[in-house]
Structures are given as C-alpha cells and as structure tokens.
Amino acid sequence: MLKPRVILPLLLLVFLSNAVVHAQTLLRGQVLDSDGEQLIGVSIKVLKNGQFLRGAITDFEGNYRIPVDPGVYTLEFNYAGFSTLLVRDVVLEPGKIQFLTTTLQADATPIPYCPYYNPPLIDMSPGNTGLTLLKYQLRRTQ
C-alpha cells in the first residue's frame, strides 16, 4: 500500500498534467490607427460560432493579451470614432503564442450637431418662484 506522502505528490502530478493537456494558447497583439499610433482602450471580443467567449481592452501601448483554448475564432475590435473590424478564421494552435497586429480605420460618419438648442442660462425648478432666461432674451433687455 502506498504511503500518504507518496500519494499526495502523485495526485498533484496528475492534476498538473491534466492542466497541461488542456493548456490554453495565448493571443497577443497590438492595435494601431491608420497613422501607426497605438490605440488605448480598444475593446477586443473573442467569438466562436457567434458566441462571446472572452474579451480584453488594449493597454497604454495598444497591446492586448487574451488566453483562450486552441481553436478557430472570430475577433471583433471596437473603438469609438473608428470602424468595427472583424477578423475571421483566426486559428490558435495548442501551446503556441499567436501574434496579431491590427489597424483600425477612422469612421467617416459625422457626429450629429444640433445648432438650434439654446440651453437656459438660469434654470429654476418648478417649485421655486423664478424666471428662466435665454441668451437672446438677456441681450434684448440691455
């Protein structure tokens, strides 16, 4: 019969070898704009069959690291003011580090602007007695 001090290291070895067999691979990369500048805070989603699996945000140098299981994935890159980028059929092999540097293009969609909104300069809540004046009303009284 095996002694307890022999059984414990064997069990530990079995659990660790199981973790190595199911080892994840690492997806690393950098996200740049069209001028080659690093983008901070880009959202990266790892999708498999349209389902979200993991995500990450780029750091101050535009770098990201995502540990995932080996397989074929779609990556989605999102950043405010830039077009969303989908990278399909990214193959991640077991035990390898996959590097993927991507470039996002600025979105040409203009930001809506409403030139007719005049916020009140003095706004009194309805419970108080008071008056709300707009800029052009103040100019007329002078």
C-alpha positions in Angstrom: 0.0 0.0 0.0 1.2 3.5 -0.9 2.0 5.9 1.9 0.2 9.2 2.1 3.3 11.2 1.4 3.7 9.4 -1.9 0.0 9.6 -2.9 -0.2 13.4 -2.5 2.6 14.2 -4.9 1.2 11.7 -7.4 -2.3 13.3 -7.2 -0.7 16.7 -7.7 1.2 15.4 -10.7 -2.0 14.0 -12.2 -3.8 17.3 -11.8 -1.0 19.4 -13.2 -0.6 17.1 -16.2 -4.3 17.4 -16.9 -3.9 21.2 -16.9 -1.0 20.9 -19.4 -3.1 18.7 -21.7 -5.9 21.3 -21.7 -3.4 24.1 -21.9 -4.6 27.4 -23.3 -2.9 29.3 -26.0 -2.2 33.0 -25.8 -3.4 35.5 -28.3 -1.3 38.7 -28.2 -1.1 41.7 -30.4 -1.3 45.5 -30.9 -4.0 47.8 -32.3 -2.9 50.8 -34.3 -4.7 53.6 -36.2 -4.0 54.3 -39.9 -1.1 56.6 -38.9 0.6 53.8 -36.9 -0.3 55.3 -33.5 -1.2 52.9 -30.7 -4.9 53.0 -29.6 -5.6 52.9 -25.9 -8.8 51.2 -24.7 -9.8 49.3 -27.8 -12.4 46.6 -26.9 -11.5 43.1 -28.3 -14.0 40.3 -28.3 -13.2 36.6 -29.0 -16.2 34.9 -30.7 -16.8 31.3 -31.5 -19.8 30.5 -33.7 -21.1 34.0 -32.9 -21.0 33.5 -29.2 -18.9 35.7 -26.9 -16.1 33.8 -25.1 -13.6 36.3 -23.8 -12.6 39.9 -24.1 -9.9 42.3 -23.4 -9.0 46.0 -23.6 -5.8 47.4 -25.0 -3.3 48.9 -22.6 -1.4 52.3 -22.8 0.7 51.0 -25.6 -2.1 49.5 -27.6 -1.2 45.9 -26.6 -3.5 43.1 -25.6 -3.2 39.5 -24.3 -6.1 37.0 -24.3 -5.6 33.4 -23.0 -8.0 31.1 -24.9 -8.4 27.4 -25.7 -7.0 26.2 -29.1 -9.5 26.5 -32.0 -10.8 28.8 -34.7 -12.2 32.1 -33.7 -13.5 35.4 -34.9 -12.1 38.6 -33.3 -14.1 41.8 -33.1 -12.2 45.2 -32.5 -14.3 48.2 -31.4 -13.2 51.7 -30.6 -15.1 55.0 -30.5 -14.7 57.0 -33.7 -13.3 54.0 -35.6 -15.0 51.4 -37.8 -15.6 48.0 -36.2 -13.1 45.4 -37.5 -14.0 41.7 -37.7 -11.1 39.3 -38.2 -12.5 35.8 -39.1 -10.9 32.4 -39.0 -8.1 33.1 -36.6 -6.5 29.7 -35.9 -5.0 29.3 -32.5 -2.8 26.2 -32.0 -2.2 24.5 -28.7 0.8 25.7 -26.7 1.7 28.5 -29.1 1.5 32.3 -28.9 -0.3 33.9 -31.8 0.6 37.5 -32.6 -1.9 39.6 -34.4 -1.4 43.3 -35.1 -4.4 45.1 -36.5 -5.1 48.6 -37.9 -8.4 50.3 -37.3 -9.7 52.9 -39.8 -11.3 56.2 -38.6 -15.1 56.2 -39.1 -16.2 58.8 -41.6 -19.7 59.1 -40.0 -20.1 62.7 -38.8 -21.1 63.3 -35.2 -24.6 64.8 -35.0 -24.8 68.5 -34.1 -27.9 70.4 -33.2 -27.3 74.2 -33.7 -30.9 75.2 -32.6 -30.7 74.1 -29.0 -30.4 77.1 -26.6 -29.9 75.9 -23.1 -31.3 78.3 -20.4 -28.7 80.4 -18.6 -30.8 80.4 -15.4 -33.0 77.4 -14.7 -35.3 77.5 -11.7 -37.1 74.3 -10.7 -40.9 74.4 -10.9 -41.3 74.5 -7.2 -39.4 77.8 -6.9 -40.5 81.2 -8.0 -38.2 82.4 -10.6 -37.7 83.0 -14.3 -35.8 81.2 -17.0 -34.0 83.4 -19.4 -32.3 82.5 -22.7 -29.2 84.2 -24.1 -31.1 86.2 -26.7 -33.6 87.4 -24.1 -30.8 88.9 -22.0 -29.4 90.7 -24.9 -32.8 92.3 -25.7 -33.1 93.8 -22.2 -29.8 95.7 -22.4 
